[in-house]
C-alpha cells in the first residue's frame, strides 16, 4: 500500500522504462476501447502483454506486481489505473515534463495596475505566461502554463486558453478547492498599507493549501469576480468576465470602478462593489472572503436590491 512507501519509493518505481510503457499501454488501450461505461476498463494480462515490449510473461508479471497498489489496481477482470496512475500517465502522455516552448513577446490588451499604461506584452518566462508593462517595466501578472498548452496553441489561442484556465482556477479557489490537488485551502484577508495597487482595493486574499503548499493571492475585488452574482451582473451588460484575463480587470481597479472596504472588525466583514456604468453589484463577505450576501443597484436611484 502507498501508506507504507515513501515518496522516493513511489517514484523509484518509474525508473524502469518497461513500467512506464505498461502505464502508457493501459491508458492508450483504455482510450481505444469502445462501449466502456463510466468506470475504468480493466485490461487482462494478455491485453497488456500484447502492447508492451517485454521479454516474457514472467517479466511482465513482475512489473505489474511492482506497479499494483500504487499506479495500478487489480480487479477480477484485470488491471486499471489508480488515482496516482491516472495523474502520472496523463503527465507522461502530454509530455508536460518538458520545458514549454518559447512564446512572445506579443502585445495584449489590458492596463497596467501600477502606472495605468496600456502597452502590455506577454511572453513565456519559465513555466509562466508573464505580462509586463513596457511603460513602467513592471510585471503586471504571471499565469502558469503547461508545455502541452503552448505546444498545441499559438498567439491569440494560447492567450485565450490562459484566460480560461485562470477563470476556472479562480472559481475553484472561491469555492474552497485547491486547483492543484483538490484539498481545502485556508483563507486569510489582510490589508496591504503600502501596496503599489490603487487605493480602490487595499485588501489581499491569500488562499494557502497546506497539502501541496500552493498559495494563491488576489485583490479582494478579484476574488469575487467569478461569483455567480458577478458573472450574471456583467453578462447582463454584455461582459463575459469568465473570458477575461486578470490583467484585463486592472482597468476597473485603476479607475476606481471596483472597490472594497472593511465594514466590521468584530467579526471581520467586508464589502466589494463592482460597478459597470451607472449600475453596480455589491457583495458582502465574511473573514474568509466567502460571499454571504449580494445586492444590485441600478441607475441613479442608489437603491440596492437582492440579486
C-alpha positions in Angstrom: 0.0 0.0 0.0 1.1 3.6 -0.7 0.9 4.4 3.1 3.9 2.1 3.6 6.0 3.7 0.9 8.0 6.9 0.9 7.7 9.4 -2.0 11.1 8.3 -3.1 9.9 4.7 -3.2 6.8 5.6 -5.2 8.7 7.5 -7.9 11.6 5.0 -8.0 9.0 2.5 -9.5 9.1 4.7 -12.6 12.8 4.4 -13.1 12.2 1.4 -15.4 11.2 2.0 -19.0 9.1 -1.1 -19.1 6.9 0.1 -16.2 6.4 3.5 -17.9 5.4 1.6 -21.1 2.9 -0.5 -19.1 1.2 2.6 -17.7 1.2 4.2 -21.2 -0.2 1.0 -22.7 -3.0 0.7 -20.2 -4.0 4.3 -20.8 -3.9 4.0 -24.6 -5.7 0.7 -24.7 -8.5 2.0 -22.4 -8.8 5.1 -24.6 -9.2 2.9 -27.7 -11.8 0.6 -26.2 -15.4 1.2 -27.3 -18.6 0.9 -25.3 -16.9 1.4 -22.0 -19.1 2.5 -19.2 -18.5 5.2 -16.5 -15.9 3.1 -14.7 -12.3 2.5 -15.7 -12.0 -0.5 -18.0 -9.9 -3.4 -16.6 -7.4 -4.9 -19.0 -6.4 -8.5 -18.9 -2.8 -9.6 -18.5 -2.8 -10.8 -22.1 -4.0 -7.5 -23.5 -1.2 -5.6 -21.7 1.3 -8.2 -22.8 0.3 -7.6 -26.5 1.0 -3.9 -26.2 4.3 -3.9 -24.2 7.7 -4.9 -25.5 8.8 -7.2 -22.7 11.0 -10.3 -22.8 8.4 -12.8 -21.4 5.3 -13.1 -19.3 7.3 -13.6 -16.1 9.0 -10.2 -16.6 5.6 -8.6 -17.2 4.1 -10.3 -14.2 7.0 -8.9 -12.1 6.5 -5.3 -13.3 2.7 -5.5 -12.9 3.3 -6.7 -9.3 5.5 -3.7 -8.6 3.0 -1.2 -10.1 -0.1 -2.7 -8.5 -1.1 -0.9 -5.3 0.5 2.4 -6.3 -0.1 3.1 -10.0 -2.4 0.2 -10.9 -5.4 -1.6 -9.3 -6.1 -5.3 -9.8 -9.7 -6.4 -10.1 -11.5 -9.5 -11.1 -11.1 -8.8 -14.8 -7.6 -7.3 -14.9 -5.7 -4.1 -14.3 -6.8 -0.4 -14.3 -5.1 2.8 -13.4 -5.2 4.1 -9.8 -5.5 7.7 -8.9 -1.7 8.1 -8.9 -1.6 6.1 -12.1 -4.1 8.4 -13.8 -2.2 11.5 -12.7 1.2 10.4 -13.7 0.3 8.8 -17.0 -1.6 11.9 -18.2 1.5 13.8 -17.3 3.6 11.4 -19.3 1.3 11.3 -22.4 1.0 15.1 -22.6 4.8 15.4 -22.2 4.3 18.1 -19.5 7.6 17.1 -18.0 9.3 19.1 -20.9 10.2 22.7 -20.9 7.4 24.9 -22.5 8.3 26.2 -26.0 9.2 29.8 -26.4 6.4 32.3 -26.8 6.2 36.0 -27.4 6.6 38.8 -26.7 3.2 39.7 -28.2 1.0 42.7 -27.4 -2.1 42.0 -25.3 -5.0 44.3 -24.4 -5.2 45.4 -20.8 -4.0 48.1 -18.4 -1.1 48.2 -16.0 -2.4 48.3 -12.5 0.7 50.2 -11.4 1.0 53.1 -13.8 -2.2 52.9 -15.9 -0.3 52.3 -19.1 -1.9 50.1 -21.8 1.3 48.9 -23.5 1.3 45.3 -22.3 3.4 42.4 -23.6 3.0 38.7 -23.0 5.8 36.2 -23.2 6.8 32.8 -21.7 9.0 33.0 -18.6 9.9 29.6 -17.4 6.6 27.8 -16.6 4.6 31.0 -16.7 3.0 33.4 -19.2 4.3 36.7 -17.9 2.7 40.0 -18.8 4.8 43.1 -18.5 4.1 46.8 -18.8 6.6 48.3 -21.3 5.9 51.8 -20.0 6.9 51.3 -16.3 8.8 48.0 -16.9 7.0 46.2 -14.1 5.5 42.7 -14.2 1.7 43.0 -14.3 0.9 39.4 -13.7 2.1 35.8 -14.3 -0.1 32.8 -15.1 1.0 29.2 -15.1 1.2 27.4 -18.4 2.0 23.8 -19.4 4.2 22.5 -22.3 1.1 20.9 -23.9 -0.8 24.1 -23.6 1.9 26.0 -25.5 2.6 23.2 -28.0 -1.0 22.9 -29.2 -1.8 26.6 -29.5 -0.1 29.8 -30.6 -0.8 33.5 -30.5 -4.3 34.6 -29.5 -5.4 31.0 -29.0 -2.8 30.5 -26.3 -3.7 33.7 -24.5 -7.4 32.7 -24.6 -6.6 29.3 -23.0 -4.7 31.0 -20.2 -7.7 33.3 -19.6 -9.9 30.2 -19.4 -7.6 28.3 -17.0 -7.2 31.4 -14.8 -11.0 31.8 -14.6 -11.5 28.1 -13.8 -8.8 28.2 -11.1 -10.3 31.3 -9.5 -13.7 29.7 -9.4 -12.4 26.6 -7.6 -10.4 28.7 -5.1 -13.5 30.8 -4.4 -15.5 27.5 -3.7 -12.8 26.3 -1.3 -10.9 23.9 -3.5 -7.2 23.9 -4.4 -7.0 23.7 -8.2 -3.7 21.8 -7.9 -4.6 18.9 -5.5 -8.3 19.3 -4.6 -7.7 19.9 -0.8 -9.4 22.7 1.1 -7.1 25.7 1.4 -7.0 28.1 4.4 -8.1 31.7 3.6 -6.9 35.0 5.0 -7.9 38.5 4.2 -5.2 41.1 5.0 -4.7 44.8 4.5 -1.7 46.0 2.5 -1.0 49.5 3.8 1.9 50.1 1.4 0.5 48.3 -1.6 1.5 49.6 -5.0 -2.0 48.8 -6.1 -4.7 51.6 -6.4 -6.4 52.7 -3.2 -9.7 51.3 -4.5 -8.8 47.9 -3.1 -6.3 47.8 -0.2 -7.0 44.2 0.7 -5.5 40.9 -0.5 -6.9 37.4 -0.2 -4.4 34.7 0.4 -5.5 31.1 -0.1 -2.9 28.6 1.2 -3.1 24.8 0.6 -1.4 23.0 3.4 -1.3 19.8 1.4 0.6 20.7 -1.7 1.8 24.1 -0.4 0.4 26.1 -3.3 -0.5 29.7 -2.5 -2.9 31.9 -4.4 -3.1 35.7 -3.9 -5.5 38.2 -5.4 -7.0 41.6 -4.6 -10.3 41.2 -2.6 -12.3 42.6 -5.5 -10.9 39.9 -7.9 -11.7 37.1 -5.5 -15.4 37.6 -6.1 -15.4 38.4 -9.9 -16.3 34.8 -10.7 -19.1 34.6 -8.1 -22.4 33.8 -9.9 -23.9 37.2 -8.9 -20.9 39.0 -10.5 -21.0 36.7 -13.6 -24.7 37.3 -14.1 -24.5 41.0 -13.5 -21.7 41.5 -16.0 -23.3 39.1 -18.5 -26.5 41.1 -18.5 -24.4 44.1 -19.5 -22.6 42.3 -22.3 -19.4 41.4 -20.5 -18.2 37.8 -20.0 -15.8 38.0 -17.1 -15.0 34.3 -17.4 -13.4 35.1 -20.7 -11.2 37.9 -19.4 -7.7 37.7 -18.1 -6.7 39.1 -14.7 -4.7 41.8 -16.5 -8.0 43.0 -18.2 -9.6 43.6 -14.7 -6.9 46.1 -13.8 -8.6 48.9 -15.6 -11.6 48.6 -13.4 -9.5 48.8 -10.3 -7.3 51.6 -11.7 -10.3 53.7 -12.5 -12.0 53.0 -9.1 -14.9 51.2 -10.6 -14.3 48.2 -8.4 -13.8 48.9 -4.7 -13.5 47.1 -1.4 -13.8 48.2 2.2 -13.9 46.6 5.7 -17.3 47.2 7.2 -16.8 45.4 10.5 -13.9 44.4 12.6 -15.7 42.1 15.2 -16.4 39.9 13.4 -14.4 40.9 10.3 -16.7 41.7 7.4 -16.0 43.2 4.0 -17.9 44.8 1.1 -17.0 44.7 -2.5 -18.8 46.9 -5.1 -18.3 46.1 -8.8 -19.6 49.0 -10.9 -20.5 48.9 -14.6 -21.7 52.2 -15.9 -24.4 53.5 -13.6 -25.1 50.1 -12.3 -23.4 48.0 -9.6 -23.4 44.7 -7.7 -22.5 44.7 -4.1 -21.2 41.6 -2.4 -20.8 41.2 1.4 -18.0 38.9 2.6 -17.0 37.3 5.8 -13.5 37.0 7.2 -12.7 34.1 4.9 -13.7 36.1 1.8 -16.9 33.9 1.5 -19.8 35.8 -0.1 -22.7 35.9 2.4 -25.0 38.3 0.5 -25.4 40.2 -2.8 -27.4 43.1 -4.0 -27.7 45.1 -7.2 -28.2 48.8 -7.8 -29.5 50.2 -11.0 -29.1 53.7 -12.3 -29.1 56.8 -10.2 -31.7 55.6 -7.7 -29.0 54.2 -5.5 -31.3 51.6 -4.1 -29.8 48.2 -3.8 -32.0 45.1 -4.3 -31.2 41.4 -3.8 -29.7 39.8 -6.9 
